[in-house]
Amino acid sequence: MASENVKSFTDATFDAEIQNAGVPVVVDFWAEWCGPCRHFAPVFDQFATENAGKVIAAKVDVDSNQNIAAKYNIRQIPTLLWFKDGNFIGQTSAMSKDGLVKKLESL
């Protein structure tokens, strides 16, 4: 469900991946059964591909990684979390590729 430019984070790897990123990170919280998540996936993949090196794009499967989803109070999916310099910046819902680019540029 993800391109080679989209990482998969887990409960075990999440914090280290965020802290060691070196560039902004956007994490898509999703689930296989989620229709809107499947609809958003190609947009997120294209964003990740076109912005490789400027951002780390990652996904967290909420069914397999409930601890990190609970830590960030994920109540609906898809939900995007944004991080810069290892710090949580904000939360958004799925958006267009242009919206993703604008959010990245605003960090």
C-alpha positions as CSV (number, residue, x, y, z in Angstrom):
1,M,0.0,0.0,0.0
2,A,3.0,2.3,0.2
3,S,5.6,3.4,-2.3
4,E,9.4,2.9,-1.8
5,N,9.5,6.5,-0.5
6,V,7.0,5.9,2.3
7,K,8.3,4.2,5.4
8,S,6.4,2.1,7.9
9,F,6.7,3.1,11.5
10,T,5.7,0.8,14.4
11,D,5.1,1.2,18.1
12,A,8.7,0.0,18.6
13,T,10.4,2.3,16.0
14,F,8.2,5.4,16.0
15,D,10.1,7.6,18.6
16,A,13.5,6.8,17.3
17,E,12.5,7.4,13.7
18,I,11.0,10.9,14.6
19,Q,14.1,11.9,16.7
20,N,16.7,10.8,14.1
21,A,14.9,12.1,11.0
22,G,17.0,15.2,10.2
23,V,14.1,16.6,8.1
24,P,10.4,17.2,8.8
25,V,8.3,14.0,9.2
26,V,4.7,13.5,8.3
27,V,3.0,10.3,9.5
28,D,-0.2,8.9,8.1
29,F,-2.2,6.9,10.6
30,W,-4.3,4.4,8.6
31,A,-5.9,1.0,8.5
32,E,-6.4,-1.6,5.7
33,W,-10.2,-1.6,6.1
34,C,-10.5,2.2,5.9
35,G,-11.9,3.4,2.6
36,P,-10.8,7.0,2.9
37,C,-7.3,5.7,3.8
38,R,-7.1,3.7,0.6
39,H,-8.3,6.7,-1.4
40,F,-5.7,9.0,0.2
41,A,-2.8,6.5,-0.2
42,P,-1.9,7.4,-3.8
43,V,-1.9,11.1,-3.0
44,F,0.4,10.5,0.0
45,D,2.7,8.2,-2.1
46,Q,3.0,10.8,-4.8
47,F,3.7,13.6,-2.3
48,A,6.5,11.4,-0.7
49,T,8.0,10.6,-4.1
50,E,8.0,14.2,-5.3
51,N,9.4,15.5,-2.0
52,A,12.0,12.8,-1.2
53,G,14.9,14.3,0.7
54,K,12.8,17.2,2.0
55,V,10.5,15.1,4.2
56,I,10.1,11.7,5.6
57,A,6.7,10.3,4.8
58,A,5.6,7.4,6.9
59,K,2.6,5.3,7.7
60,V,1.4,3.7,10.9
61,D,-1.2,0.9,10.8
62,V,-3.5,1.7,13.7
63,D,-4.6,-1.9,14.1
64,S,-1.1,-3.2,14.5
65,N,0.3,-0.2,16.4
66,Q,-2.4,0.8,19.0
67,N,0.1,2.2,21.5
68,I,1.4,5.0,19.4
69,A,-2.1,5.7,18.1
70,A,-3.3,6.0,21.7
71,K,-0.3,8.2,22.6
72,Y,-1.3,10.8,20.0
73,N,-5.1,10.3,20.6
74,I,-5.8,9.2,17.1
75,R,-9.6,8.9,17.0
76,Q,-10.3,9.0,13.2
77,I,-8.3,7.9,10.2
78,P,-6.7,9.0,8.0
79,T,-5.0,11.4,10.4
80,L,-1.6,13.0,9.7
81,L,0.9,14.0,12.4
82,W,3.6,16.5,11.5
83,F,7.0,16.7,13.3
84,K,10.0,18.9,12.9
85,D,13.4,18.6,14.7
86,G,11.9,15.7,16.7
87,N,9.0,17.8,18.0
88,F,5.3,17.4,17.4
89,I,4.1,20.3,15.3
90,G,0.4,19.5,14.6
91,Q,-2.3,17.2,13.4
92,T,-4.3,17.4,10.2
93,S,-6.7,15.2,8.3
94,A,-6.0,13.9,4.8
95,M,-5.6,16.6,2.2
96,S,-4.7,17.2,-1.5
97,K,-1.1,16.9,-2.6
98,D,-0.9,20.7,-2.9
99,G,-2.2,21.0,0.6
100,L,0.5,18.6,1.8
101,V,3.2,20.6,0.0
102,K,1.9,23.9,1.5
103,K,1.9,22.4,5.0
104,L,5.5,21.1,4.5
105,E,6.6,24.5,3.3
106,S,5.0,26.2,6.4
107,L,7.1,24.1,8.8
